[in-house]
Amino acid sequence: MEKLKPKPGEIIPWEVHEKEYENILGDKEILKQEWQNLEVIAFRFIWAILTDF
C-alpha cells in the first residue's frame, strides 16, 4: 500500500478518502474542495490547541 504524505495544512489527504468511497455520485471536485476546507479548519483548531499550552 502506498503511503501518502499530507501536504502542509492537511491531516488526511483527499486521495485517501477518495479511495474509501468508490461510488461517489455527483461532482468530485466540489466534494474535494469541501473536504479540503474542513481540513483547513481542523488543522487550525489542532494548531491553536497545541500552541496554547
C-alpha positions, 0 to 999 in steps of 0.5 A: 500500500502506498503511503501518502504524505499530507501536504502542509495544512492537511491531516488526511489527504483527499486521495485517501478518502477518495479511495474509501468511497468508490461510488461517489455520485455527483461532482468530485471536485466540489466534494474535494474542495469541501473536504479540503476546507474542513481540513483547513479548519481542523488543522487550525483548531489542532494548531491553536490547541497545541500552541496554547499550552 
